[in-house]
Amino acid sequence: MKTTTTVMPFETMEERFGPADPNLSHMSYGYMWWLIDDYLGNNAYNGASTTIGYGGQFITFISGRKMFIADKTKLNIPTMLGITYIAMEDPIYFTIVNKVNPGNALQE
């Protein structure tokens, strides 16, 4: 699928924006999708991708499980006004994703 083809590899993003937090996922960028290269060494995320909307909306596809996970949130007023910042990668969301996808990826 073209949308999940790497456009900017993780290494290039580190060169441009600095080293990534080792406690978060390492992602490359495709066409509107973030490609999960590594999430805390858990190979259940091999081939997984996620898209992140403004304010914390997420859709994640974990190909090894043939699973989609979606999360919708309501923005609070300070965020809508740009007073608070929503992180691109929400550790709470990925903690939940990790609970439903805890093991190794399924093999075909």
ZAVO-340115 format. One line per field, with one value per residue (C-alpha): residue in one letter; residue number from 1; x, y, z. Coordinates in steps of 0.05 Angstrom, whole numbers, plus 5000, padded with zeros to 4 digits. Each point is the difference from the previous one (the first is absolute). Layout:
res	[A, ...] $
n	[NUM, ...] $
x	[X, ...] $
y	[Y, ...] $
z	[Z, ...] $
END
This chain:
res	[M, K, T, T, T, T, V, M, P, F, E, T, M, E, E, R, F, G, P, A, D, P, N, L, S, H, M, S, Y, G, Y, M, W, W, L, I, D, D, Y, L, G, N, N, A, Y, N, G, A, S, T, T, I, G, Y, G, G, Q, F, I, T, F, I, S, G, R, K, M, F, I, A, D, K, T, K, L, N, I, P, T, M, L, G, I, T, Y, I, A, M, E, D, P, I, Y, F, T, I, V, N, K, V, N, P, G, N, A, L, Q, E] $
n	[1, 2, 3, 4, 5, 6, 7, 8, 9, 10, 11, 12, 13, 14, 15, 16, 17, 18, 19, 20, 21, 22, 23, 24, 25, 26, 27, 28, 29, 30, 31, 32, 33, 34, 35, 36, 37, 38, 39, 40, 41, 42, 43, 44, 45, 46, 47, 48, 49, 50, 51, 52, 53, 54, 55, 56, 57, 58, 59, 60, 61, 62, 63, 64, 65, 66, 67, 68, 69, 70, 71, 72, 73, 74, 75, 76, 77, 78, 79, 80, 81, 82, 83, 84, 85, 86, 87, 88, 89, 90, 91, 92, 93, 94, 95, 96, 97, 98, 99, 100, 101, 102, 103, 104, 105, 106, 107, 108] $
x	[5000, 5030, 4976, 5043, 5063, 5057, 5012, 5043, 5038, 5007, 5075, 4987, 4949, 5051, 5052, 4952, 4963, 5049, 5002, 4935, 4980, 5018, 4936, 4956, 4989, 5047, 4961, 5015, 4952, 4959, 4945, 4957, 5018, 5053, 5033, 5019, 5071, 5007, 4959, 5041, 5029, 4932, 4998, 4924, 5004, 5039, 4964, 4954, 4981, 4961, 4970, 4994, 4949, 5002, 4982, 5014, 4958, 5035, 4989, 5051, 5004, 5039, 5008, 5026, 4934, 4957, 4974, 4979, 4997, 4968, 4998, 4960, 5007, 4966, 5045, 4999, 4996, 5074, 5021, 4951, 5029, 5071, 5018, 5016, 5037, 4978, 5060, 5005, 5009, 4954, 5031, 4932, 4972, 5059, 4996, 4928, 5020, 5055, 4950, 4958, 5061, 5047, 5035, 5039, 4968, 4960, 5033, 4960] $
y	[5000, 5066, 5039, 4956, 5005, 5034, 5072, 5022, 4945, 5003, 5013, 5062, 5026, 4991, 5038, 5058, 5002, 4969, 4932, 4965, 4982, 4926, 4990, 5019, 4968, 5010, 5020, 5015, 5043, 4978, 5037, 5025, 4938, 4989, 4932, 4967, 4974, 4981, 5005, 4981, 4941, 4966, 4966, 4998, 5068, 4977, 5031, 5042, 5071, 5056, 5066, 5056, 5056, 5068, 4996, 4926, 4961, 4935, 4943, 4943, 4939, 4940, 4956, 4939, 4997, 5027, 5050, 5073, 5042, 5069, 5053, 5064, 5054, 5066, 5060, 5044, 5076, 5014, 4951, 5030, 5068, 4975, 5012, 4927, 4953, 4930, 4955, 4966, 4934, 4991, 4950, 4985, 4980, 4955, 4969, 4980, 4974, 4959, 4968, 4975, 4981, 4972, 4942, 4983, 5011, 4943, 4963, 4983] $
z	[5000, 4978, 5061, 5046, 4958, 5037, 4977, 5059, 5037, 5076, 4994, 4958, 5050, 5057, 4959, 4989, 5067, 5049, 5033, 5017, 5070, 5008, 5041, 4941, 4933, 4942, 4939, 4927, 4960, 4940, 4963, 5059, 5041, 5052, 4991, 5066, 4992, 5073, 5063, 5061, 4963, 4993, 4932, 5003, 4967, 4938, 4941, 5044, 4981, 5033, 4980, 5050, 4996, 5033, 5074, 5010, 4951, 4980, 4952, 5005, 4955, 5026, 4939, 5037, 5039, 4943, 5051, 4997, 5063, 5000, 5054, 4997, 5052, 5015, 5000, 5062, 4992, 5016, 4946, 4950, 5014, 4993, 5073, 5015, 4955, 4978, 4991, 4933, 5036, 5059, 5049, 5030, 4932, 4985, 5069, 4984, 4931, 5033, 5047, 4942, 4959, 5054, 4966, 4938, 4932, 4972, 4943, 4936] $
END
